[in-house]
Amino acid sequence: MPLDTNTAPLLNLRGIGKTYGRTEALSDVDLHVNQNEVLGLLGDNGAGKSTLIKILSGVVDRTTGDIEADGTPTDIRNRQDSAKLGIETIYQDIALVGPMSIWRNMYLARELCNRFGFLRRREMRDTTVDILRKGVEITGVDDPEAEVGGLSGGQMQAVAIARAVHFRSKILLLDEPTSALSVRETENVLKYMVDLREEGVSSVFVTHNLYHAFQVCDRFVVMAHGRKIADVTKADTTIEELTKLIVAH
Amino acid sequence: MTDTHIPAQQPETSGNKLGTIWSAFRRDPAANIVIILVLVQAACIIGGLLYPDDFRYLSGLNMKTLLRAIPQIGFIAVGVAILMIAGEFDLSVGATFTLAGLTMAAFYAAGVPVVFCVMAALAIGVAIGLVNGFLTLTFAIPSFIVTLGTMMILRGVILYASGTATMPFRPEPWFDSLLTGQIGFLQAQFLWFLGFVIAAWLLLSWHRIGNHVLSVGGNRGAANAIGVNVFKTKMFAFGAAGFMAAMSGIVSTTRVNSVSPIQGQGLELQAIAACVIGGIALTGGRGSALGVFAGATLIYTVQNVLLLIGAPGYYLDAFIGLVLVAAVIANGVMNRRG
């Protein structure tokens, strides 16, 4: 198990809380992500998993709590902050723009431009071709001008993952990335997570499917009603135990 | 669900350069309508050559009328197109058009140099656009409703300010020729229109801002999650719509040397019609500058042909409606065939 406990965690969250009006979505959650680790974030609907992911990706602003990256205090208040820390998110409802081409999606909000803001189209298209060739076993797509809206769910998820990896993310957040995928596409995404861990990219994997989680994760954090109720390594638990934890709360 | 293989685009070589341009053209949302426009133009030219006395399409006077009419709706449509691609509407552009003309004429009558009059009119246009955008985005109201409201408010302001009277505007000759002068067989306003179409093309296809405009209209949530500033991008699009509406009001007021309060009514819907005919999606995220050009040109070509063959003027709107529905159906059918 490539767990490295000697160095500070990539990301360390303490006492994270989030309230919407009078509703408490998260309260006092501690969470850390180690280097070279796939972390499973588990829990029933409404447990607060997605809120936590959204706070990490900077889409939702937390109400309380502190964040450290590599042992030094930092802050995530918007998407730009999380991008700086190397955090990329793969969403369940795939965050790609359907009517736009693959290369435009790949570089959206990170366009390569000249100093007047004009796009370096050829460069972006050529790089996109390279990126697609590398991940071609999962995508089966190699035309950077193809419209994303015409791809299958798995191909779209692959484009989203390829984008995250290309921009050298350190931490990949995957929020139910396989819920819209076929069995084969799901297997590919799971394999991708393990491959990325070998390349030094950690993942936080949110899923309902404990079998998927057990297949790829090194450690599990279980949540219920906005709180963390368990934090165990794969070696110290079983699918049955995790199921009990989730159902009991 | 299996992985469908999408063939790679052939790398560009000198041999299939034309093929590359053709496939890039086919990807343009306006491709179908441009083909239709070319066919209509060809038919009109052939008709004009065969029956020069009965169908005066190619006569100097008719060409002048046509090239003068297209920019009026064309200016507005360029701005409305950028806004529609960003996923929003502006129904107040017709009123903005009139108010901008009125502002310019009133300032000029008060002795303000014409350049400042123009700047004031453009500033009013941009300000109206930004107010529309601010209300839409801050209170999360559909822009269709917000701009319906501002359209009615502005119409009231126009009537109040003008007292329903037509206001004259007779600027210095150099200003007249800059905006509406004759250059060869073209008119200055048509060249201005072409300039704005090219600017819109550069913006939408080649610039970062255009990329963001396409993304917020295509999938607002995804664009936001990826890191596009949705508020800024949409505000830009609202401002562009206001700016272009004011631009059209300035040019039209200069051309007819006056501005009347009822001018500009109905332009908002004609502009949307031109955009839709030009392949700009009502749902946002899809469209091109080429489409605006084709849409605006097609509307006026059809109107012009109807006038030439002696169709009564009242029916012109009905025919625009017909072209609109026919174009949307044709676009849909051709897109489904791939």
Interface residues (C-beta under 8 A of the other chain):
Chain A: S57 V59 R79 Q80 A83 T89 Y91 D93 I94 A95 L96 V97 G98 P99 M100 R104 L108 A109 R110 E111 C113 G117 F118 L119 R121 V129 I138 T139 G140 V141 D142 D143 P144 E145 A146 G150 S152 G153 G154 Q155 L181 S182 R184 E185
Chain B: M1 T2 D3 T4 H5 I6 P7 A8 Q9 R27 L202 W206 H207 R208 I209 N211 H212 L214 S215 G218 N219 G221 A222 A223 N224 A225 I226 G227 V228 A281 G285 R286
